[in-house]
Amino acid sequence: MSVHERIDPPDAEKEKTGILALQVKERDVPHSELIIALLSNAVAQFKKYKCPRMKSHLSARLCEESSLFICVCFLIRLLDYVMCDYRTERWWGLLTAILTTALRCAYLMASIKDYIIYCMELLGRASTLKEEQKSRIERNLIKVLTNEVPDAEPECDPSSVTAARSLWNDRMALAGSNELTIEVQDYIPFIQCKAKFQSPSFHVDQPVQLQVFLRADCPHPVSFSKLAVSLSNQEYNQWCVAEWSGQEAMSLLPGKTTCYNFSFVAKTEDVGKKIEMTGIEVMLGGDGGRCVFVSWRGAGGDAASAQEALQASRCSRRWGRNIEARQELDWDSLTVQHSTMIISRVPKISVQLSHQPPALTNEMYCIKLTVQSQEEAMAKDVKLTAGLKPGQDANLGQTTHVTLDGSKFCDDSEPSLLPDVPLGELKPGEKLEKCVYVKCVSTGPRVFLFHVAYAIDTTVEGRQIMCKCHKDETVTIETLVPFEVSVKFVSTKVWGKARGHKLNIIKYKSGK
């Protein structure tokens, strides 16, 4: 008997029936449950021994296996942790694969917010999907924004798709759930945002100007109906909102940077304060559909912006001339300026000081102040602060006295600084003169401050405001002793004079 004859089954038909029976029995075995249990144990093992990359890899495999077998809520949360690691590592291919799995889970669960987030990120610049796949996802996103049921994701179990569509229909029928806010600073969405104040500081009589730059990375144009900037002083928010309705909705073209300008007038009480951007919102959808507010913290930026800004700064230093030669807005060269300072209005007065140095100790030393207005309107509530400049040696404050009355000798009760001396009003072109008398008890240099403050009405972008202006002038004065006297005895004998000797020598030195 040959080998083939020994291994051939005695009954081929019976063997075939047995194989089919084993296959049927094998289908009843829950392989996915066994695989999930093994993967869960492996994840716990790598987590225990601090292997984050293997833990993330196996967590993704666990979610893929679970999404094919049964979709549970914790899978999306687990995938979120994995995606956070891959965003930090900048592994865009792995991130795209996990996002695809997460989108499938969100569809099967009819989780509207998660579905929108994953669609936005799969359409973004970090996604490695092809244009055809992105176009399909963008169509599904538009369906969700218009309260329509999206198409099923590829690789979904047909039996699960039927249940998912029923869930989607129930979600779309719910009233009062048409507004969602999505903070995207931890994601990489398909809309990029940067904002900046046009200057690090603005005078209070200048309009504060800021710019918001938006760019879309999706394959087709995307429209939005509202753009709003939130500031640290909420009273200015009403001036930083732009809304469109119906056919007037603004569109972002793929790969094109669009700039939106806002301006407002700062309040006089904010002089010396900083104004910061706290957030930016773009509203997608509307007009009877679902409203999705895409929100950025501060002046924009997402999970990949910091690294991209660093790379752009290196490229700009290397290719600075080429960047300056570009006429279109270059996204990478745009910088963020999230705050600005409100400073006082530039004074239009001249302050001149005249005196005759040096000053002598205990002298009523006169410093003549001349103030001339160069304003076009009346300068009101003009006040003078004159005297020893603060911040010097504390002993100088006790040996320096300032007064406006030169008719009498200044005593020790007079202060070293005269604050807020009223000078009245100044008409345009009018000149005012004032004498300030200083008494210095000790010698040495001193710095004197002359601070002239006033208020004036002005108009900024059609709004009338009262600005407070001031101008400072300082002068350093050296104080000297008026006389130095010295006496020297040559001889104590009276008849010393007959021999031609001098009795004494008196020397004096005048300070003037």
BELCOR-V222218 format. One record per residue. N is the residue number from 1. SS is DSSP state (a for helix, b for strand, c for the rest). D_LAST is the distance of its C-alpha to the last C-alpha in Angstrom with 1 decimal. Layout:
# BELCOR-V222218
<<N:SS:D_LAST> <N:SS:D_LAST>>
This chain:
# BELCOR-V222218
<<1:c:142.1> <2:c:139.0> <3:a:135.4> <4:a:134.9> <5:a:138.0> <6:a:136.7> <7:a:133.3> <8:c:134.5> <9:c:134.6> <10:c:138.1> <11:c:137.3> <12:a:134.5> <13:a:134.6> <14:a:134.1> <15:a:131.1> <16:a:129.5> <17:a:129.9> <18:a:128.4> <19:a:125.3> <20:a:124.8> <21:a:125.2> <22:a:122.5> <23:a:120.1> <24:a:120.6> <25:a:120.0> <26:a:116.9> <27:a:115.5> <28:c:115.7> <29:c:113.5> <30:c:109.8> <31:a:108.2> <32:a:104.9> <33:a:104.7> <34:a:105.4> <35:a:102.8> <36:a:100.2> <37:a:100.9> <38:a:100.6> <39:a:97.4> <40:a:95.9> <41:a:96.7> <42:a:95.1> <43:a:91.9> <44:a:91.7> <45:a:92.3> <46:a:89.5> <47:a:87.1> <48:a:87.9> <49:c:87.1> <50:c:84.0> <51:c:85.2> <52:a:83.4> <53:a:84.6> <54:a:88.3> <55:a:87.9> <56:a:86.6> <57:a:89.3> <58:a:92.1> <59:a:90.7> <60:a:90.9> <61:a:94.5> <62:a:95.3> <63:a:94.1> <64:a:96.1> <65:a:99.2> <66:a:98.6> <67:a:98.0> <68:a:101.4> <69:a:103.2> <70:c:101.6> <71:c:98.2> <72:c:96.3> <73:c:92.9> <74:a:91.2> <75:a:91.8> <76:a:89.0> <77:a:86.5> <78:a:87.5> <79:a:87.1> <80:a:83.6> <81:a:82.5> <82:a:84.1> <83:a:82.5> <84:a:79.0> <85:a:79.5> <86:a:80.7> <87:a:77.8> <88:a:75.4> <89:a:77.4> <90:c:77.6> <91:c:81.4> <92:a:82.2> <93:a:85.9> <94:a:86.5> <95:a:84.3> <96:a:86.5> <97:a:89.7> <98:a:88.6> <99:a:87.4> <100:a:90.8> <101:a:92.4> <102:a:90.1> <103:a:90.8> <104:a:94.5> <105:a:94.1> <106:a:92.0> <107:a:94.7> <108:a:97.5> <109:a:95.6> <110:c:94.5> <111:c:91.0> <112:a:89.2> <113:a:85.6> <114:a:86.3> <115:a:88.4> <116:a:85.6> <117:a:83.0> <118:a:85.3> <119:a:86.2> <120:a:82.5> <121:a:81.8> <122:a:84.9> <123:c:83.8> <124:c:80.3> <125:c:78.9> <126:c:79.8> <127:c:83.5> <128:c:85.9> <129:c:88.7> <130:c:90.3> <131:a:89.6> <132:a:93.1> <133:a:92.4> <134:a:89.0> <135:a:90.6> <136:a:93.2> <137:a:90.6> <138:a:88.5> <139:a:91.6> <140:a:92.2> <141:a:88.6> <142:a:89.0> <143:a:92.2> <144:a:90.6> <145:a:87.8> <146:c:90.5> <147:c:92.5> <148:c:95.2> <149:c:96.8> <150:c:95.7> <151:c:98.2> <152:c:99.2> <153:c:97.3> <154:c:99.3> <155:c:101.0> <156:c:101.4> <157:c:104.7> <158:a:106.9> <159:a:107.9> <160:a:104.3> <161:a:103.3> <162:a:105.7> <163:a:104.2> <164:a:100.7> <165:a:101.5> <166:a:102.7> <167:a:99.4> <168:a:97.4> <169:a:99.5> <170:a:98.8> <171:a:95.0> <172:a:94.9> <173:a:96.8> <174:c:94.3> <175:c:92.2> <176:c:88.6> <177:c:87.9> <178:c:86.7> <179:b:83.0> <180:b:81.6> <181:b:78.1> <182:b:77.7> <183:b:74.5> <184:c:74.6> <185:c:71.6> <186:c:74.1> <187:c:76.6> <188:c:76.6> <189:c:77.8> <190:c:78.9> <191:b:75.9> <192:b:72.4> <193:b:69.3> <194:b:65.6> <195:b:62.8> <196:b:59.1> <197:b:56.2> <198:c:55.1> <199:c:51.4> <200:c:49.8> <201:b:47.7> <202:b:48.1> <203:b:45.7> <204:c:47.1> <205:c:47.7> <206:c:49.8> <207:b:53.5> <208:b:54.0> <209:b:56.6> <210:b:58.9> <211:b:61.9> <212:b:65.1> <213:b:67.2> <214:b:70.9> <215:b:73.5> <216:b:77.2> <217:c:79.1> <218:c:82.6> <219:c:85.3> <220:c:85.5> <221:c:83.0> <222:b:81.9> <223:b:81.0> <224:b:78.8> <225:c:78.1> <226:b:74.8> <227:b:71.4> <228:b:68.8> <229:b:65.4> <230:b:64.3> <231:b:60.6> <232:c:58.7> <233:c:58.0> <234:a:61.6> <235:a:60.6> <236:a:60.0> <237:a:63.5> <238:a:65.2> <239:a:63.3> <240:c:64.3> <241:b:68.1> <242:b:70.5> <243:b:74.2> <244:c:77.2> <245:c:80.8> <246:a:84.2> <247:a:84.3> <248:a:80.6> <249:c:80.0> <250:b:77.6> <251:b:79.1> <252:b:77.6> <253:c:79.2> <254:b:80.0> <255:c:77.2> <256:c:75.0> <257:b:71.5> <258:b:70.8> <259:b:67.4> <260:b:66.8> <261:b:63.6> <262:b:62.2> <263:b:59.1> <264:b:57.7> <265:b:54.7> <266:c:52.6> <267:c:51.7> <268:a:48.1> <269:a:48.6> <270:a:49.2> <271:c:45.7> <272:c:44.5> <273:c:48.1> <274:b:50.5> <275:b:53.8> <276:b:56.6> <277:b:60.1> <278:b:62.6> <279:b:65.8> <280:b:67.8> <281:b:71.3> <282:b:74.0> <283:b:77.2> <284:b:80.4> <285:b:83.6> <286:c:83.9> <287:c:86.1> <288:c:88.8> <289:c:88.5> <290:c:86.5> <291:b:82.7> <292:b:80.9> <293:b:77.2> <294:b:75.8> <295:b:72.5> <296:b:69.6> <297:b:66.8> <298:c:63.2> <299:c:62.9> <300:b:66.4> <301:c:67.9> <302:c:71.0> <303:c:72.3> <304:c:72.0> <305:a:68.7> <306:a:66.4> <307:a:68.3> <308:a:68.7> <309:a:65.0> <310:a:64.3> <311:a:66.9> <312:a:65.5> <313:a:61.9> <314:a:63.3> <315:a:65.3> <316:a:62.4> <317:a:60.3> <318:a:63.3> <319:c:64.4> <320:a:61.3> <321:a:61.9> <322:a:65.4> <323:a:64.4> <324:a:61.8> <325:a:64.5> <326:c:66.8> <327:c:67.1> <328:c:68.9> <329:c:67.3> <330:c:67.7> <331:a:68.2> <332:a:67.1> <333:a:63.8> <334:c:62.9> <335:c:60.3> <336:c:60.0> <337:b:56.8> <338:c:57.7> <339:b:54.4> <340:b:51.5> <341:b:48.3> <342:b:47.4> <343:b:43.7> <344:c:41.9> <345:c:41.9> <346:c:39.4> <347:c:36.9> <348:c:36.8> <349:b:33.4> <350:b:30.0> <351:b:26.9> <352:b:23.5> <353:b:20.0> <354:b:17.0> <355:c:13.4> <356:c:9.8> <357:c:8.3> <358:c:7.0> <359:b:8.5> <360:b:8.2> <361:c:11.6> <362:c:13.8> <363:c:11.7> <364:c:14.1> <365:b:12.5> <366:b:14.5> <367:b:16.4> <368:b:18.9> <369:b:22.2> <370:b:24.8> <371:b:28.4> <372:b:31.1> <373:b:34.7> <374:c:36.8> <375:c:39.8> <376:c:43.2> <377:c:43.8> <378:c:42.1> <379:b:39.5> <380:b:40.4> <381:b:38.8> <382:b:35.3> <383:b:33.2> <384:b:29.6> <385:b:28.7> <386:b:24.9> <387:b:23.0> <388:b:22.7> <389:c:25.1> <390:c:28.2> <391:c:29.2> <392:c:26.1> <393:c:26.0> <394:a:27.6> <395:a:25.2> <396:a:22.4> <397:a:24.6> <398:a:24.6> <399:c:20.9> <400:b:20.0> <401:b:21.0> <402:b:21.3> <403:b:22.6> <404:c:23.4> <405:c:23.3> <406:c:20.0> <407:c:21.8> <408:c:22.0> <409:c:20.0> <410:c:20.8> <411:c:22.9> <412:c:24.3> <413:c:27.2> <414:c:25.4> <415:c:26.1> <416:c:24.0> <417:b:26.0> <418:b:27.4> <419:b:30.8> <420:b:32.8> <421:b:31.2> <422:b:33.7> <423:b:32.6> <424:b:36.1> <425:b:37.6> <426:b:36.6> <427:c:39.1> <428:c:39.4> <429:c:36.6> <430:c:34.8> <431:b:31.0> <432:b:29.2> <433:b:25.6> <434:b:24.1> <435:b:20.7> <436:b:20.1> <437:b:17.8> <438:b:16.7> <439:b:16.0> <440:b:15.5> <441:c:16.8> <442:c:16.5> <443:c:14.3> <444:b:15.4> <445:b:16.1> <446:b:18.0> <447:b:20.2> <448:b:20.7> <449:b:24.0> <450:b:25.0> <451:b:28.8> <452:b:30.7> <453:b:34.5> <454:b:37.3> <455:b:41.0> <456:b:43.1> <457:b:46.8> <458:b:48.2> <459:b:51.7> <460:b:52.8> <461:c:56.4> <462:c:57.5> <463:b:56.0> <464:b:53.2> <465:b:50.6> <466:b:47.3> <467:b:44.5> <468:b:41.3> <469:b:38.4> <470:b:34.8> <471:b:31.8> <472:b:28.8> <473:b:25.3> <474:b:22.8> <475:b:19.1> <476:b:17.3> <477:b:13.9> <478:b:12.0> <479:b:10.9> <480:b:9.0> <481:c:9.6> <482:c:7.1> <483:c:9.3> <484:c:12.2> <485:c:15.1> <486:b:18.4> <487:b:21.6> <488:b:24.6> <489:b:28.1> <490:c:29.9> <491:c:33.1> <492:c:34.7> <493:c:37.1> <494:a:36.6> <495:a:38.5> <496:a:36.2> <497:a:34.4> <498:c:37.7> <499:c:37.8> <500:c:34.5> <501:c:32.4> <502:c:28.9> <503:c:28.8> <504:b:25.3> <505:b:22.0> <506:b:18.7> <507:b:15.6> <508:c:12.1> <509:c:8.9> <510:c:5.5> <511:c:3.8> <512:c:0.0>>
